[in-house]
Amino acid sequence: MTDSTSQTTVKKNAKFISAVNPHPESFSGADLSDEEAVRAIGNPCIPVGDCNIYIGYKQVSSRNQNPCLICFKAGQQLWCRQDYEQTNDDSKGTGLVWDVKNERLYATFTCTGSQGTPDQDFRRFAKKGWLPSYGKGGGSAIVVLVRIDLETGDPQVATYISAVLSSGKSNACSLKALSIKGDNVVVDAETRFSPRGIDRKALIYDETKKAPAPFAYTLELTPDLSKAVRATAPDFEGLR
């Protein structure tokens, strides 16, 4: 089933429940202890058992945005996490997926660079991730995928997902969809030059296709987010 409201796409099947919005609205101004107020924003939300999980961000200053993840049970807030990233990086929560069989919750966030210390952002959760940091450069928004403890909202493991320029600097990667395949989590995205293969190196552009950016990109990762098992980009070649 697919429902599109305020640019949020919700998908449900026997294996997973997901909700994605690459451009969520701000939770600022809403009473985050009031589920009706949070729901009214229209950001990604998924039901997990008798809980509802919401994701987005708060505008904490004129130049800074911090991600926000909230869990309600029977209309009562169980937890509200706004501490995943506390630097000057603009970060937003963009997607959620629940692995029904394995009872695993994953969330996605944006990242535009590393501006603080590793204990202030997603790097502290991604030390063993497929990509442990934003990498070189800054400014281009990329994806951070995080496995979340449903009981507390604590991040368990994480990985960054980005494209890469010939200079080695990270390049833009934008979330399109989330799903579960077997025990693995699958991220569908769009990138600029060049999406990464499973070895983290840039895939090689197929000049014969003359395809314009952005480029479709699918990455399948193991549950602990330490390894990519499949990377698909139709306009590129390389270790997939």
N, C-alpha and C positions, 0 to 999 in steps of 0.2 A: 504494500500500500504506500502511495506517495501523496503527501499533502504539502502544498507550498503556501506559506503564510509569511508575509514580510521577508521574503527571500530565504526563508528557512525551509529546507527539504527534509522530510521525515520518511524513513524507510523501515518497514517491519517485515520480518519473515521468521521462520522457525529457528534460524541460526543467530540472528542478531536484531537489535533495534538501534537505529542511528538517527541523528539529527545534525544538520550542517548548515551554517550560514557564514560564508567568508567575510561578510560585512555586518556584524552584529550591531545592535544599538547599545547605548550606554545605560547601565543600571543607575547612574548618578541621579539623585532626586527621588528614587523609589525607596520605600521602606523595605529593606531586604529581609525583615522578619515576617513580612506579610506576603504569603504565596500569591494571592490574587494580584498584588501590585507587581510582583516579579513576573508573573505569567503575562500580564498586560504589555510588557515590553516587547514580547514577540520573539525573543531569542531562542536558540536551540534548547529543547527540553526532551528528555526521554523518561518513560516510566520504568522503574526497576523494582519488581515486586510491589510493595506498598509504598515505595518512595518515588518522588519525582526529582530529577536532577536538572538544573538549569546552568547555562554557561554564558559568559559575556565579559564585560569589563566595566571599570569605573574610571571616569575622568578625574584624576586626583589633583591635577593642576592644569593650567592653560597649555602646557607643553608635555604632559605626561599622562599615560594611560596604563593601568594595571589590570591584569586578568582577574576574573571573579568566577568561582564555582560554588553553587549552593545546592543543598539537599534538604528536601522537606518530606516529612512523614505525617500523613493524616492532617496536613495543613500546618504542622508545627516545624519550625526550622530545626534540623538536627545539627547542621554545621554550615558555615559560610567561610570559604577560604579566599582571602585576598592577599596572601603572603607568598605566593609562588615566585613572583618576580617583583622586586622592590627597588629597581634602579630607574634611571631616566629613559630606559628603553620603552618604546610604545608597544605594549603587548595586549592582545585581546584573546578571549576564549572563543573559538570558532566551531567546534564540533564535539560530539559525543558518540560513542558506540558501546553497546553492552553485548558481550559474548554470552549468549544464553546458556550454552552447555557448560562452559568452564567458569561461569559467573565472574567474569573480569570486566572492569570498567576502564575505558580509555577516553582521554580527552585530548583535544588539539588546541594549540595556542599559536599566535604569531610572535615573531621575534625580528627585530631590525638591527641587531648588533649586540656586542658586549660592552656595557658602559660602567659596570660596577665590578665588585669582587665576585668570585665564583660562589660564595655562600649567600649571595643576594639574588640569584636568578636560577634558571633551570639547569645550569651546569652542575649544581650539586646533586641532581638526580640522574644526570646523564653520564656519569663517570665511566660506566661500562656500556653505554649505548653505542649503536651503530655509528653515529656521529656524536661525539661528546661535547661539541660546542658549536657556536655560530661559525667559527673559523675566521679567516681573514676578511677585512673590509667591514662594511656596515652601510646601512641605509635601505638595502633591498629586504623586503619582508619575506621570511621563510616560515616553515612549519616546525613546531615542536610537538612531538607525540609523547604522551605521558600515561602510564598505567596508574590508576587511582584506587586507593583503599576505600571501598564503599562506606565502611563504618565511620571513618574519620575524615575522609577527604585528603589524607596524606598521600603524596606522590611516592610510588614504589620504585619505578624505573622510568627512564625517559630516553629519547633520542631526538636530535635535530635532523631535519630533512631539508636539503637545499640543492640548488643547481650550482654549477661552478664555472667560472670564467677561465679562459686560457691563462690568465695571470695567477690563478689559484684562489682568487677572491670568491666568496660565496655570492650567488646570484638568486634571483627571485624564485620562489616556489609558493603557490597558492592552493589551498585545500579546495577540492571539489566534492569528494564523497569519502565515507568510511564504511568498511564492511569487515566481516569475519569469514575466513576461508579455512576450514579445518580448525586447527588450534591457532592459526596465525591471524594477524591483523593486517588489513589491506588499506592503503592510503591512495586514493586517486587525486591527482593534482594537475596543475598547469605550471610549466616552468619557462624561464628564458634560457639562453645558452648557459650551460648544457646540462641536462639531467644526468644524474650519477648512476653508474651501474652498481651491481652488488658489491664490487670491490671499492666503491666510493669514488672511483675515477670517472672523468667525464666520458659519456658516450659520444660516439663519432657521428656527426651530422651526415645524413644521406643527401648529397648535393643534387642528386637526380630528382628529388621530390619537390625541391624549391618551396617547401612549406614555410609559411610565415609563423613567427611567434605570436601567442604563446603555444607551447608544445604539450600535448597530452603525455602524462607520466603516471605510471602505477608502480607502487613499491609495496612488496609483501614482506613483513617482518615477523620473526619469531616472537612468542609471547613476552619474553624478557627484553625485547627490543635491542638485543645485542647483535643480531645478525639479520641481514637482508637475504632472502632466499629467491626473490624474483624481482627484476626491474624491467619494466616494459615501457618503451617510448617508440611509437611506430615510425617516427621520422629519424631515428638514430640507430647506430649499430654499436656493439661492444659486448662486454661481459654482462650478461643478463641474469 
